[in-house]
């Protein structure tokens, strides 16, 4: 199931820049907004190393939003890197020239499924302490959106 609400340019910038500034309202920051943020950052700032920067940015956003980052809550490294991989895969197919088109492509892809990662990881492994703290390879299947889209 994909997310049908197509954000306009203003909303995309609000989510992306609001995340970076740690001002985007946490009560509005759901799966859809995480995907918008990732697509926005990859398209708007292609020169940055998001695999290196995003973990600390997410941790800082969580704290600014009143949350914590520990062994059971907050930042989840495997999920972050997996969704970054998925968004990169979608953008490799759809292009990175237009941030609105890029966000729409991501939101209309298997990435929009809340539980897409459970096609690649078992629930126990994905929600383990180890997966939260570090990258853990998938135990069901490597990440491949063509396979996920066909399922």
C-alpha positions in Angstrom: 0.0 0.0 0.0 1.4 3.4 -0.9 0.8 6.8 0.6 -1.5 8.7 -1.7 -1.2 12.3 -0.4 1.1 14.1 -2.7 3.0 16.9 -1.0 3.6 20.1 -2.8 6.9 21.9 -2.9 6.2 24.0 0.1 5.3 21.0 2.3 8.4 19.1 1.1 10.7 22.1 2.0 8.8 22.4 5.3 9.5 18.8 6.2 13.1 18.7 5.0 14.3 22.0 6.3 12.2 21.6 9.5 14.0 18.3 10.1 17.4 19.9 9.6 16.5 22.9 11.9 14.9 20.5 14.4 11.7 22.6 14.2 9.3 20.3 12.4 6.5 19.3 14.8 7.1 15.8 16.1 3.4 15.1 16.2 3.4 15.5 12.4 6.5 13.4 11.8 5.3 10.0 10.7 6.5 7.4 8.1 5.4 9.6 5.2 7.4 12.6 6.5 10.4 10.4 7.1 10.3 9.4 3.4 9.8 13.0 2.3 12.7 14.1 4.4 15.0 11.5 3.0 14.1 12.2 -0.6 14.4 15.9 0.0 17.8 15.7 1.5 19.1 13.4 -1.2 17.8 15.6 -4.0 18.4 19.0 -2.4 21.9 18.3 -1.0 23.4 15.6 -3.2 27.0 16.6 -2.3 26.5 15.6 1.4 27.3 12.1 2.8 23.9 11.3 4.3 25.0 7.8 5.4 27.5 9.6 7.7 25.4 12.6 8.7 21.9 11.3 9.0 22.4 9.2 12.2 23.5 12.2 14.3 20.9 14.5 12.7 18.1 12.0 13.6 19.4 11.7 17.1 19.5 15.4 17.6 16.0 15.8 16.1 14.7 13.2 18.5 16.2 15.0 21.5 14.9 18.4 20.3 11.5 16.8 20.0 11.6 15.6 23.6 12.6 12.1 22.8 15.5 9.9 23.8 18.0 7.7 21.9 18.8 4.5 23.9 18.7 0.7 23.5 15.0 0.6 23.0 13.8 4.0 21.8 14.7 6.7 19.3 17.3 6.3 16.6 17.4 2.9 14.9 20.5 2.4 12.7 19.4 -0.6 10.6 16.0 1.0 9.8 17.6 4.3 8.9 20.2 2.8 6.6 17.6 0.4 5.1 15.2 3.2 4.3 18.0 5.4 3.0 19.0 2.5 0.6 15.3 2.1 -0.5 14.9 5.8 -1.2 18.2 5.9 -3.1 17.0 2.9 -5.1 13.7 4.7 -6.0 15.5 7.9 -6.9 18.0 6.0 -9.1 15.0 4.8 -11.1 13.0 8.1 -11.1 15.6 10.7 -11.1 16.8 13.5 -8.8 16.2 16.6 -10.9 12.9 17.6 -9.4 12.3 17.3 -5.6 8.5 17.2 -6.0 8.6 14.4 -8.6 11.2 12.6 -6.4 9.1 12.7 -3.3 6.0 11.6 -5.3 8.0 8.6 -6.7 9.1 7.6 -3.2 5.6 7.9 -1.8 4.2 5.8 -4.6 6.8 3.1 -4.2 7.0 0.1 -1.9 9.0 2.4 0.5 5.6 3.8 1.6 4.6 0.5 3.2 5.0 0.8 6.9 6.2 -2.8 7.2 8.3 -3.0 4.0 11.4 -3.9 6.0 9.8 -7.1 7.3 10.1 -8.4 3.7 13.9 -8.4 4.3 14.3 -8.9 8.0 12.6 -11.1 10.5 10.7 -9.1 13.2 12.9 -10.4 16.0 16.1 -9.4 14.2 14.9 -6.0 13.0 13.6 -5.0 16.4 16.7 -6.3 18.2 19.0 -4.1 20.3 21.8 -4.9 17.9 19.9 -3.7 14.9 18.9 -0.5 16.7 22.6 0.3 17.5 24.4 -1.0 14.4 23.8 -2.2 10.9 22.6 -5.7 10.7 22.3 -7.5 7.4 18.8 -8.7 6.3 18.1 -12.3 7.3 15.3 -13.0 4.8 16.3 -11.3 1.6 18.6 -8.6 0.4 16.9 -5.2 -0.2 15.4 -5.3 -3.7 12.4 -3.1 -4.5 11.7 -5.0 -7.7 11.0 -8.1 -5.7 9.0 -6.2 -3.1 6.9 -4.5 -5.7 6.1 -7.9 -7.2 4.9 -9.3 -3.9 
